[in-house]
Amino acid sequence: MATAEEPYRGGVSIAGTFGVVGSGYRAQLLVSVAKRVPERLALVGAAVRRAGAVEEVSQRWGVPVYLSPEELFRRAKPDFVLTSVPRTVNPSIIASLVELGAHVLSETPPAQDLPAMRTLWGQVGTRQLVQVAEQYHLYPAHVARYELVRRGLLGRPSSVQVSSTHGYHAVSLMRRALGAGFGPVSVSASVFTAPLVDPLNRSGWTDDETEKQARTTLAAIDFGEGASGLYDFTDNQWHNQLRHRRIVIRGSRGEISDDSVVRLAGPRTVLRSPIVRSQLGYDLNLDGYDTEHISFEGEVLWRNDFLGARLMDDELADAAMMVATAAWAKGEGPPPYPLAEGCQDHLVALAIEEAASTSRTVVTGVEAWAL
């Protein structure tokens, strides 16, 4: 069951090795992160579908490139294989690698829809060789928030509001904070359209100040046993800085709102305290620009295991996820995010989409990965 626990930070005895299937945006990002922490992660090979891409990818990453995932695994012998390909073809690649005994880190989501996830689980689920590359819960501030939940400062967690990222990523954040498992989930949702300037996208500044119609999806999610989630996502909210990112975690004895905590600490005693980020590189701090740690009331909740690599939050989460996967593959750590968790995240995300498009309440069932 997903829990608000501190992620595994155990070291790998030597650099964990990995191969990557695919060469698109996400693959490039993860490889670039690995190359900035070479003492922890080492890319040893890649696989692409087109023969014409072999030389270009080989030169770009400086590793052997093969024309099939199977050849990559057999010849490069990585600790794990990262699949970063379209969700429509991902399941077949995962299945072929697991058949060979490979440890796999699958891109999110692991499959396109519920039938595809059921088929994938039937093929590989019991082998327990697949993790999902879900990184959002490993963002430094989220790790700190989950640690406060784990310590019981909020009492029993009851609801989570996320207005930040989309779909399965947002569901993952909710489930981890609530400790929600694999039971039935009820979802109702609506879509609203309103004008919004969209000044930034993945490529950078658009230099377009035209107001355009943007959709906002609002969903209420009943996880059962008194646990609920509120999903709020606007088109391109990942990049559009005209919309705040918000997370609220509520419990029986208080709540976290972004970086502010309010809680009942004793009789007639309500305390309000900030979650504090220690950022190097400001003013006369000459240690370089980096995030050092995150603390609460003088105690460190999260510490940067990659200090000196100058990684932004998403890269820190990616690095932590891949290092934990390498440790798991080498038998040196627990599974960081099993396939069952990724499937459940996407199951609820699909329910949000269906509820929003049909204006009907959608109830999910208990799937095979819950057993």
N, C-alpha and C positions, 0 to 999 in steps of 0.2 A: 504493500500500500504506500502511496506517496505520503511522505511526512515532511514537516518543516524542520529538517535536521541539517546540521552542518555538513557540507559535502566532503567527500574523501579528499584529503590533501597529502596522502602518503606519497613519498618519492618513489620513482622508478630507479632501480639499482644502476642501470645505464640508460642512455637515451632510448625511449620507446620508438620502435620503427613502424612505419605505416606506408601503405600504398593507397593511391587514390584512383577511383574510377570516375572519369569525367574531367572536364577542363573549363567549366563555365564559371560564372561569377562567384558562386559560393565555394567551389573547389579552390579557386585562386585565392580567395580570402583566407581560407583555412591553411593552405600551404604557406602563405605569406606569414601567418602567425607562427607556424611551426619553425620557419626559418629564422625567426627572431628569438627563439628559445632553443638553439641547437643542442644544448646540453641536456634537454629534456625530451625533444622530439626530433626524429630524423625521417625525412621522406626518402624511400628507397626505390620507388617505381610508380608508374602510372599506366592506366589503360584508357585508350580512346577507341571510338568506333571507326573513324575514317583513317585510312592509310596516309592520306595527305596531311593529317594533323600530327603525325608521329614526330617528324623532325622539329616542327615549331614548338611543340610542347616539351620535347626533350631539351631543346636549347633554353627554353624559358625557365625550366625547373632544374636542369642539370642532372636528370636521372634517366635511366632506361625507360622507354615507353613501349607498351605492348598493345596488341590489337584485340585482346580479350581479357576479362577479369581473371579467368582461370589461369592463363599464362602468367599474368602478373603475380598471382599468389604462388604458383609453382616455382617460378624462377627467382623472384625477388625475396620470397619468404618473409614478409613483414609480420610484425606482431599482430597487427589488425589491418583491415582494409576499409577505407572510407568510401562509401558509395555516394556520389554527388551527381545524380542524374535525374531526369524528369520522373515524377512519381508514377507515371504510366509504365515505365520500364524497370523501375527500381526493384519490385518484388522478384522478378525473374533473375536479376543479377544477384540479389541477396540469396535466393534459393540455391543458385549454382555454386556460390562461394561456400555456403554452409555445408553443402554436399561434400565439399572437399575438406571440411573441418576448419575453415577459416573463421576467425573472430571478426565480426563485421560491425562497423559504426555506420548506421544508415542515416541519410539526410532526412529531414522532416518534410512532410509526414512520410511514413514508411510505404504507404500505398495510397492510391487515388481516392478510393471510396470504400464503403463497408464491405461489399462482396470481395473486393481485392484484399482487404485486410484479413477477412476470414480465411481466404485461400492461403495467403502468406502464412498466417498463424498455423494453419493445418500442415503446411510444409515444413516449417522451421521452429515453431514455438517451443516444442518440448526439448529441442537441442540446447536452448539457452546460450546461443552463440551470437546473439544480435543485440546491440545497444542502439539507441536513437540519439542523434546529435542535437538534443534540445539544450540550449545554452542559457536561455533567459533567466532561469532560476539561479544561475551562477553569477549573475551581475553582482558586483560587490555590495551595493545597497540592499539588494534583495536577500543576499546571504545574511547580512546583518539583521534585517527585519525577521527573517525566519528563525534566526538564533534567539531573538527576544521572544518569539512565539513558543519556541521549544522550551525555553526556560520558564514558561508559565506566567510571564509578566502581564499578559492580557487575560488570564484565566482560560476558559475554554473558547477556542476560536469559533466564530459563528458565521461570519460573512466576509467576503472579499469583493472590493470594487476595483476593476482594472480598466483604465483608459490610457492605453499605451501602445501595445502591439496587438496583432490580430489573431483570430482563430485559435488553433491548437496551442500557440505560444501563450496567449492570455489564459486559456483553460489550464495549462500547466502551472502557471503562477497561482491560480486559484486553488487547484487541487493540492498543491504542495503546502500552501499556507493552512488549509483546512484539514489536511490529513485525510482527504477524501479518497476512497478506494474505487471499486469497480461496480458498485451497485447501480440500480436504475436512476436515471437523471431526467428531470422534467424541465423543458425549456420553452419559454414564450419570448417572442421577439418582434420588433417593429423596425422599419427603415424610414428615416426622415431625410429630406433633401433641402439644402439651403446653400446660398452663395458663400464662397470662400476663395480668397486669394491663395494660390499655391506657389510660393516663391522658391521652393527647393524640392528637388527630387534626387534620385540615386546618383544622377550625373552632376549635381551641383546646382548653382543658382540658375533659375529659369529666366530671370529678368522680365518676367511677365506679371504685371500687377492687375491683370484682368480678373474680376470676380467670376468664378465658374461654379456650376452646381456640383456640390459634393455630398455624398451619401454618408449618413451616420447610422450605424446599426446599434440598437440598444436591446439587450437581452437579459432576462431574469432567469437564473439557473437554480433549480432546487436539487441539491446534491443528496437530500435525505438527511434524517436525524438532526434537523434544525440547522443544517449548513446551507448557505446560499451564496450565489455570486451575481454580480452586476457587471455586465460586459458593455463597454462603450467604446466604439471604434469608428473613426472618420477616415474616409479615403486618404491614403498617403500620410497617415498620422506618424508613421516611422520617421519621415523626413520633414514634414511641415511644422516649423517651429512656431507657427501662429496658434498652435494648440498645445496646452500644457500636457505633460504626462502625469498621471495620477494613479496612486495605489492606496487603498484604504483597507486595513485588516482590523476587523472588529472582534472583540471577545467579551466574555462575561465580566471582566474587571477593567476594561479599557480598550483603547484602539491606537493603531499607528496610522497616521495620515502623512504620506510621503516620508519626510524626515522628522516628524514631530510625534512624540509619544505622550499620551495621557493615560494615567492608571491610578487605581485605588491601591495605595501603599500601606494603609492601616486605618484604624478608626478615625474618621473625620479628616483623612489625609489624602488629597488628590494631588498627584505630582505631574508636572509637565516638563519634559526633558527632550532635548534634540538628539538626533543621531548625527554624529559629527564625522566628517571626512577630513583626514589629514592629507593635504595636497602639497607635495614638494614643488619647488621652483618659483614660488612667489617672492617678490621683493628681494631681500638679501639672502634668501635660501638658495645656495648655489649647488645643490645636489642634483640638479637636473629636474625636468618636469615629469612627475610621476605621482601616482596615488600610493601613499604609504600604508595607511590602514583606515578602518572605520571603527569608531568607538561609541559607547553610550555610558554616560555617567562615569567617565574615567576608566572604563574597561574596554579593551579591544575585542570587537566582535568578528572582524575580518581583517586579515593581514595579507598583503600582496606577496604571493609566492614567486612572482616574476619581476621583482623590483630591479630596475635598471634596464628592462626591455622596452620601456616607454610605450606600454600598451594602453589603448583606451578600454572602456568598460566592456564593450562587446568582444574585443580581442582577449581581454583577461578571462572572460567567461569561456570563450572558445578554447583557449590554451588549457584552462582547468579541465574542461570536458575531455579534450584529447589526451592529456596526461593521465587522467583517471581511467580512460579507456585502455591505454597502454598498460597501466598497472593491473587492471582487471584481466587483460589478455595474458599477462605474464604470471598470473596467479598471485599478485602482490597487493590486491585490493578488491573491494566489493564491486558489483556491477553498478556503474554510474547512473544509467537511465535505461532500464530494460525495455525490450520491444513491447511488452504488455502496457507499460506506462504510455509510450508513444501512441499505441493504438487507441487507448482509452481517451487520451487528449483529443485525437482526431475524431473519434466517435462523437464526443460532445460538441466539437467544432462543427461537424456536419449537421448535428441537430440544430445548432444556432442558425446555420444557413437555411435549413429547411423551414424552421419556424419563421424566419424573416421573410422568406419568399412566399409562404403559404398563409401567413397570419393565423396559423393554428399552433396549439401547444403540441410539442413533440416529446415523446417519452422513449428513452433508449432502453434496451434490454440488457440482460447480463450475458456477456459474450464469453467465448471459450477461454480467452486470455485471463479471465477473472478467476478461473478454477485452479 
